[in-house]
Amino acid sequence: PVAGICALLANIVVTGLVYAILKKPIKHTEPVMTVEEEIDLSDIEIL
C-alpha cells in the first residue's frame, strides 16, 4: 500500500515536471507529448 502511494506521488511529480518542461520549449512538445499521454493513461489505470 505504501509503495503504491509513493509510486503515485512520484508519478504525479514527474508528470508535473515533464509538463512544466513541455511548456517552455515548443520544439520538444510533439515528441514528448506522446510520452506524457502514456503517463496519463498509466495513472488512470492505477487509479
N, CA, C and O atoms as a Maestro MAE file, in Angstrom:
{
 s_m_m2io_version
 :::
 2.0.0
}

f_m_ct {
 s_m_title
 :::
 protein
 m_atom[188] {
  # First column is atom index #
  i_m_mmod_type
  r_m_x_coord
  r_m_y_coord
  r_m_z_coord
  i_m_residue_number
  s_m_chain_name
  s_m_pdb_residue_name
  s_m_pdb_atom_name
  i_m_atomic_number
  :::
  1 25 0.836 -1.218 0.000 1 A "PRO " " N  " 7
  2 3 0.000 0.000 0.000 1 A "PRO " " CA " 6
  3 2 0.867 1.264 0.000 1 A "PRO " " C  " 6
  4 15 0.638 2.176 -0.794 1 A "PRO " " O  " 8
  5 25 1.854 1.314 0.885 2 A "VAL " " N  " 7
  6 3 2.720 2.489 0.984 2 A "VAL " " CA " 6
  7 2 3.515 2.668 -0.297 2 A "VAL " " C  " 6
  8 15 3.695 3.789 -0.773 2 A "VAL " " O  " 8
  9 25 3.994 1.554 -0.856 3 A "ALA " " N  " 7
  10 3 4.779 1.627 -2.097 3 A "ALA " " CA " 6
  11 2 3.917 2.168 -3.229 3 A "ALA " " C  " 6
  12 15 4.394 2.949 -4.052 3 A "ALA " " O  " 8
  13 25 2.662 1.762 -3.278 4 A "GLY " " N  " 7
  14 3 1.757 2.246 -4.323 4 A "GLY " " CA " 6
  15 2 1.513 3.737 -4.196 4 A "GLY " " C  " 6
  16 15 1.497 4.457 -5.194 4 A "GLY " " O  " 8
  17 25 1.323 4.202 -2.963 5 A "ILE " " N  " 7
  18 3 1.106 5.635 -2.736 5 A "ILE " " CA " 6
  19 2 2.348 6.425 -3.130 5 A "ILE " " C  " 6
  20 15 2.247 7.471 -3.771 5 A "ILE " " O  " 8
  21 25 3.521 5.923 -2.746 6 A "CYS " " N  " 7
  22 3 4.781 6.595 -3.106 6 A "CYS " " CA " 6
  23 2 4.941 6.624 -4.621 6 A "CYS " " C  " 6
  24 15 5.390 7.624 -5.181 6 A "CYS " " O  " 8
  25 25 4.573 5.528 -5.286 7 A "ALA " " N  " 7
  26 3 4.684 5.465 -6.745 7 A "ALA " " CA " 6
  27 2 3.757 6.492 -7.385 7 A "ALA " " C  " 6
  28 15 4.142 7.161 -8.345 7 A "ALA " " O  " 8
  29 25 2.539 6.622 -6.862 8 A "LEU " " N  " 7
  30 3 1.599 7.609 -7.403 8 A "LEU " " CA " 6
  31 2 2.138 9.023 -7.210 8 A "LEU " " C  " 6
  32 15 2.097 9.838 -8.132 8 A "LEU " " O  " 8
  33 25 2.640 9.311 -6.018 9 A "LEU " " N  " 7
  34 3 3.184 10.647 -5.750 9 A "LEU " " CA " 6
  35 2 4.366 10.937 -6.668 9 A "LEU " " C  " 6
  36 15 4.468 12.030 -7.226 9 A "LEU " " O  " 8
  37 25 5.261 9.962 -6.826 10 A "ALA " " N  " 7
  38 3 6.423 10.150 -7.699 10 A "ALA " " CA " 6
  39 2 5.963 10.356 -9.135 10 A "ALA " " C  " 6
  40 15 6.508 11.193 -9.855 10 A "ALA " " O  " 8
  41 25 4.954 9.587 -9.551 11 A "ASN " " N  " 7
  42 3 4.427 9.703 -10.913 11 A "ASN " " CA " 6
  43 2 3.836 11.090 -11.137 11 A "ASN " " C  " 6
  44 15 4.044 11.697 -12.188 11 A "ASN " " O  " 8
  45 25 3.101 11.589 -10.151 12 A "ILE " " N  " 7
  46 3 2.494 12.924 -10.272 12 A "ILE " " CA " 6
  47 2 3.578 13.993 -10.345 12 A "ILE " " C  " 6
  48 15 3.479 14.926 -11.142 12 A "ILE " " O  " 8
  49 25 4.614 13.861 -9.516 13 A "VAL " " N  " 7
  50 3 5.709 14.842 -9.520 13 A "VAL " " CA " 6
  51 2 6.422 14.828 -10.860 13 A "VAL " " C  " 6
  52 15 6.682 15.883 -11.440 13 A "VAL " " O  " 8
  53 25 6.742 13.623 -11.361 14 A "VAL " " N  " 7
  54 3 7.436 13.511 -12.653 14 A "VAL " " CA " 6
  55 2 6.566 14.083 -13.759 14 A "VAL " " C  " 6
  56 15 7.051 14.824 -14.614 14 A "VAL " " O  " 8
  57 25 5.275 13.742 -13.747 15 A "THR " " N  " 7
  58 3 4.368 14.267 -14.773 15 A "THR " " CA " 6
  59 2 4.317 15.789 -14.709 15 A "THR " " C  " 6
  60 15 4.307 16.455 -15.744 15 A "THR " " O  " 8
  61 25 4.285 16.340 -13.501 16 A "GLY " " N  " 7
  62 3 4.266 17.793 -13.348 16 A "GLY " " CA " 6
  63 2 5.537 18.426 -13.878 16 A "GLY " " C  " 6
  64 15 5.488 19.466 -14.536 16 A "GLY " " O  " 8
  65 25 6.687 17.802 -13.594 17 A "LEU " " N  " 7
  66 3 7.965 18.334 -14.089 17 A "LEU " " CA " 6
  67 2 8.007 18.274 -15.610 17 A "LEU " " C  " 6
  68 15 8.397 19.242 -16.263 17 A "LEU " " O  " 8
  69 25 7.604 17.136 -16.175 18 A "VAL " " N  " 7
  70 3 7.601 16.991 -17.636 18 A "VAL " " CA " 6
  71 2 6.672 18.023 -18.254 18 A "VAL " " C  " 6
  72 15 7.014 18.643 -19.261 18 A "VAL " " O  " 8
  73 25 5.498 18.214 -17.658 19 A "TYR " " N  " 7
  74 3 4.547 19.196 -18.182 19 A "TYR " " CA " 6
  75 2 5.129 20.606 -18.112 19 A "TYR " " C  " 6
  76 15 4.953 21.402 -19.034 19 A "TYR " " O  " 8
  77 25 5.828 20.913 -17.008 20 A "ALA " " N  " 7
  78 3 6.444 22.230 -16.857 20 A "ALA " " CA " 6
  79 2 7.543 22.423 -17.895 20 A "ALA " " C  " 6
  80 15 7.689 23.508 -18.457 20 A "ALA " " O  " 8
  81 25 8.318 21.365 -18.148 21 A "ILE " " N  " 7
  82 3 9.385 21.446 -19.155 21 A "ILE " " CA " 6
  83 2 8.770 21.594 -20.545 21 A "ILE " " C  " 6
  84 15 9.297 22.316 -21.391 21 A "ILE " " O  " 8
  85 25 7.651 20.903 -20.771 22 A "LEU " " N  " 7
  86 3 6.997 20.969 -22.084 22 A "LEU " " CA " 6
  87 2 6.509 22.384 -22.370 22 A "LEU " " C  " 6
  88 15 6.492 22.814 -23.523 22 A "LEU " " O  " 8
  89 25 6.115 23.100 -21.339 23 A "LYS " " N  " 7
  90 3 5.578 24.450 -21.538 23 A "LYS " " CA " 6
  91 2 6.643 25.391 -22.098 23 A "LYS " " C  " 6
  92 15 6.314 26.302 -22.859 23 A "LYS " " O  " 8
  93 25 7.921 25.189 -21.735 24 A "LYS " " N  " 7
  94 3 8.982 26.110 -22.154 24 A "LYS " " CA " 6
  95 2 9.413 25.893 -23.605 24 A "LYS " " C  " 6
  96 15 9.204 26.785 -24.427 24 A "LYS " " O  " 8
  97 25 10.013 24.733 -23.963 25 A "PRO " " N  " 7
  98 3 10.447 24.572 -25.358 25 A "PRO " " CA " 6
  99 2 9.312 24.077 -26.246 25 A "PRO " " C  " 6
  100 15 8.752 23.010 -25.997 25 A "PRO " " O  " 8
  101 25 8.974 24.831 -27.264 26 A "ILE " " N  " 7
  102 3 7.875 24.440 -28.153 26 A "ILE " " CA " 6
  103 2 8.319 23.332 -29.103 26 A "ILE " " C  " 6
  104 15 7.499 22.527 -29.543 26 A "ILE " " O  " 8
  105 25 9.600 23.286 -29.417 27 A "LYS " " N  " 7
  106 3 10.099 22.296 -30.376 27 A "LYS " " CA " 6
  107 2 9.923 20.875 -29.849 27 A "LYS " " C  " 6
  108 15 9.596 19.968 -30.614 27 A "LYS " " O  " 8
  109 25 10.138 20.674 -28.548 28 A "HIS " " N  " 7
  110 3 10.089 19.319 -27.995 28 A "HIS " " CA " 6
  111 2 8.675 18.939 -27.537 28 A "HIS " " C  " 6
  112 15 8.494 17.895 -26.910 28 A "HIS " " O  " 8
  113 25 7.688 19.757 -27.838 29 A "THR " " N  " 7
  114 3 6.331 19.486 -27.353 29 A "THR " " CA " 6
  115 2 5.747 18.239 -28.017 29 A "THR " " C  " 6
  116 15 5.144 17.406 -27.340 29 A "THR " " O  " 8
  117 25 5.917 18.101 -29.332 30 A "GLU " " N  " 7
  118 3 5.287 16.988 -30.040 30 A "GLU " " CA " 6
  119 2 5.829 15.621 -29.625 30 A "GLU " " C  " 6
  120 15 5.035 14.746 -29.282 30 A "GLU " " O  " 8
  121 25 7.164 15.395 -29.642 31 A "PRO " " N  " 7
  122 3 7.654 14.060 -29.291 31 A "PRO " " CA " 6
  123 2 7.364 13.671 -27.845 31 A "PRO " " C  " 6
  124 15 6.985 12.530 -27.578 31 A "PRO " " O  " 8
  125 25 7.536 14.602 -26.910 32 A "VAL " " N  " 7
  126 3 7.358 14.253 -25.502 32 A "VAL " " CA " 6
  127 2 5.878 14.179 -25.140 32 A "VAL " " C  " 6
  128 15 5.513 13.586 -24.125 32 A "VAL " " O  " 8
  129 25 5.035 14.778 -25.963 33 A "MET " " N  " 7
  130 3 3.603 14.775 -25.667 33 A "MET " " CA " 6
  131 2 3.076 13.337 -25.673 33 A "MET " " C  " 6
  132 15 2.213 12.998 -24.863 33 A "MET " " O  " 8
  133 25 3.578 12.496 -26.568 34 A "THR " " N  " 7
  134 3 3.150 11.101 -26.594 34 A "THR " " CA " 6
  135 2 3.526 10.424 -25.282 34 A "THR " " C  " 6
  136 15 2.746 9.644 -24.736 34 A "THR " " O  " 8
  137 25 4.723 10.721 -24.777 35 A "VAL " " N  " 7
  138 3 5.154 10.132 -23.507 35 A "VAL " " CA " 6
  139 2 4.244 10.611 -22.386 35 A "VAL " " C  " 6
  140 15 3.880 9.834 -21.503 35 A "VAL " " O  " 8
  141 25 3.876 11.893 -22.419 36 A "GLU " " N  " 7
  142 3 3.004 12.430 -21.383 36 A "GLU " " CA " 6
  143 2 1.645 11.735 -21.422 36 A "GLU " " C  " 6
  144 15 1.070 11.432 -20.377 36 A "GLU " " O  " 8
  145 25 1.127 11.480 -22.639 37 A "GLU " " N  " 7
  146 3 -0.157 10.798 -22.755 37 A "GLU " " CA " 6
  147 2 -0.064 9.388 -22.194 37 A "GLU " " C  " 6
  148 15 -0.990 8.922 -21.530 37 A "GLU " " O  " 8
  149 25 1.062 8.693 -22.460 38 A "GLU " " N  " 7
  150 3 1.233 7.348 -21.922 38 A "GLU " " CA " 6
  151 2 1.258 7.382 -20.397 38 A "GLU " " C  " 6
  152 15 0.691 6.507 -19.744 38 A "GLU " " O  " 8
  153 25 1.915 8.390 -19.834 39 A "ILE " " N  " 7
  154 3 1.971 8.515 -18.379 39 A "ILE " " CA " 6
  155 2 0.565 8.745 -17.823 39 A "ILE " " C  " 6
  156 15 0.192 8.153 -16.810 39 A "ILE " " O  " 8
  157 25 -0.213 9.602 -18.482 40 A "ASP " " N  " 7
  158 3 -1.571 9.873 -18.020 40 A "ASP " " CA " 6
  159 2 -2.417 8.602 -18.069 40 A "ASP " " C  " 6
  160 15 -3.190 8.339 -17.147 40 A "ASP " " O  " 8
  161 25 -2.278 7.812 -19.135 41 A "LEU " " N  " 7
  162 3 -3.044 6.575 -19.254 41 A "LEU " " CA " 6
  163 2 -2.680 5.617 -18.123 41 A "LEU " " C  " 6
  164 15 -3.563 4.988 -17.540 41 A "LEU " " O  " 8
  165 25 -1.395 5.499 -17.809 42 A "SER " " N  " 7
  166 3 -0.980 4.593 -16.735 42 A "SER " " CA " 6
  167 2 -1.518 5.099 -15.395 42 A "SER " " C  " 6
  168 15 -1.897 4.300 -14.538 42 A "SER " " O  " 8
  169 25 -1.551 6.413 -15.212 43 A "ASP " " N  " 7
  170 3 -2.098 6.962 -13.975 43 A "ASP " " CA " 6
  171 2 -3.574 6.598 -13.841 43 A "ASP " " C  " 6
  172 15 -4.035 6.227 -12.762 43 A "ASP " " O  " 8
  173 25 -4.310 6.708 -14.945 44 A "ILE " " N  " 7
  174 3 -5.739 6.384 -14.917 44 A "ILE " " CA " 6
  175 2 -5.934 4.904 -14.602 44 A "ILE " " C  " 6
  176 15 -6.836 4.541 -13.846 44 A "ILE " " O  " 8
  177 25 -5.081 4.039 -15.185 45 A "GLU " " N  " 7
  178 3 -5.207 2.607 -14.927 45 A "GLU " " CA " 6
  179 2 -4.923 2.299 -13.461 45 A "GLU " " C  " 6
  180 15 -5.601 1.466 -12.860 45 A "GLU " " O  " 8
  181 25 -3.917 2.969 -12.878 46 A "ILE " " N  " 7
  182 3 -3.578 2.727 -11.472 46 A "ILE " " CA " 6
  183 2 -4.727 3.187 -10.573 46 A "ILE " " C  " 6
  184 15 -5.086 2.498 -9.619 46 A "ILE " " O  " 8
  185 25 -5.299 4.351 -10.881 47 A "LEU " " N  " 7
  186 3 -6.398 4.859 -10.063 47 A "LEU " " CA " 6
  187 2 -7.631 3.989 -10.247 47 A "LEU " " C  " 6
  188 15 -8.669 4.253 -9.640 47 A "LEU " " O  " 8
  :::
 }
 m_bond[187] {
  # First column is bond index #
  i_m_from
  i_m_to
  i_m_order
  :::
  1 1 2 1
  2 2 3 1
  3 3 4 2
  4 3 5 1
  5 5 6 1
  6 6 7 1
  7 7 8 2
  8 7 9 1
  9 9 10 1
  10 10 11 1
  11 11 12 2
  12 11 13 1
  13 13 14 1
  14 14 15 1
  15 15 16 2
  16 15 17 1
  17 17 18 1
  18 18 19 1
  19 19 20 2
  20 19 21 1
  21 21 22 1
  22 22 23 1
  23 23 24 2
  24 23 25 1
  25 25 26 1
  26 26 27 1
  27 27 28 2
  28 27 29 1
  29 29 30 1
  30 30 31 1
  31 31 32 2
  32 31 33 1
  33 33 34 1
  34 34 35 1
  35 35 36 2
  36 35 37 1
  37 37 38 1
  38 38 39 1
  39 39 40 2
  40 39 41 1
  41 41 42 1
  42 42 43 1
  43 43 44 2
  44 43 45 1
  45 45 46 1
  46 46 47 1
  47 47 48 2
  48 47 49 1
  49 49 50 1
  50 50 51 1
  51 51 52 2
  52 51 53 1
  53 53 54 1
  54 54 55 1
  55 55 56 2
  56 55 57 1
  57 57 58 1
  58 58 59 1
  59 59 60 2
  60 59 61 1
  61 61 62 1
  62 62 63 1
  63 63 64 2
  64 63 65 1
  65 65 66 1
  66 66 67 1
  67 67 68 2
  68 67 69 1
  69 69 70 1
  70 70 71 1
  71 71 72 2
  72 71 73 1
  73 73 74 1
  74 74 75 1
  75 75 76 2
  76 75 77 1
  77 77 78 1
  78 78 79 1
  79 79 80 2
  80 79 81 1
  81 81 82 1
  82 82 83 1
  83 83 84 2
  84 83 85 1
  85 85 86 1
  86 86 87 1
  87 87 88 2
  88 87 89 1
  89 89 90 1
  90 90 91 1
  91 91 92 2
  92 91 93 1
  93 93 94 1
  94 94 95 1
  95 95 96 2
  96 95 97 1
  97 97 98 1
  98 98 99 1
  99 99 100 2
  100 99 101 1
  101 101 102 1
  102 102 103 1
  103 103 104 2
  104 103 105 1
  105 105 106 1
  106 106 107 1
  107 107 108 2
  108 107 109 1
  109 109 110 1
  110 110 111 1
  111 111 112 2
  112 111 113 1
  113 113 114 1
  114 114 115 1
  115 115 116 2
  116 115 117 1
  117 117 118 1
  118 118 119 1
  119 119 120 2
  120 119 121 1
  121 121 122 1
  122 122 123 1
  123 123 124 2
  124 123 125 1
  125 125 126 1
  126 126 127 1
  127 127 128 2
  128 127 129 1
  129 129 130 1
  130 130 131 1
  131 131 132 2
  132 131 133 1
  133 133 134 1
  134 134 135 1
  135 135 136 2
  136 135 137 1
  137 137 138 1
  138 138 139 1
  139 139 140 2
  140 139 141 1
  141 141 142 1
  142 142 143 1
  143 143 144 2
  144 143 145 1
  145 145 146 1
  146 146 147 1
  147 147 148 2
  148 147 149 1
  149 149 150 1
  150 150 151 1
  151 151 152 2
  152 151 153 1
  153 153 154 1
  154 154 155 1
  155 155 156 2
  156 155 157 1
  157 157 158 1
  158 158 159 1
  159 159 160 2
  160 159 161 1
  161 161 162 1
  162 162 163 1
  163 163 164 2
  164 163 165 1
  165 165 166 1
  166 166 167 1
  167 167 168 2
  168 167 169 1
  169 169 170 1
  170 170 171 1
  171 171 172 2
  172 171 173 1
  173 173 174 1
  174 174 175 1
  175 175 176 2
  176 175 177 1
  177 177 178 1
  178 178 179 1
  179 179 180 2
  180 179 181 1
  181 181 182 1
  182 182 183 1
  183 183 184 2
  184 183 185 1
  185 185 186 1
  186 186 187 1
  187 187 188 2
  :::
 }
}
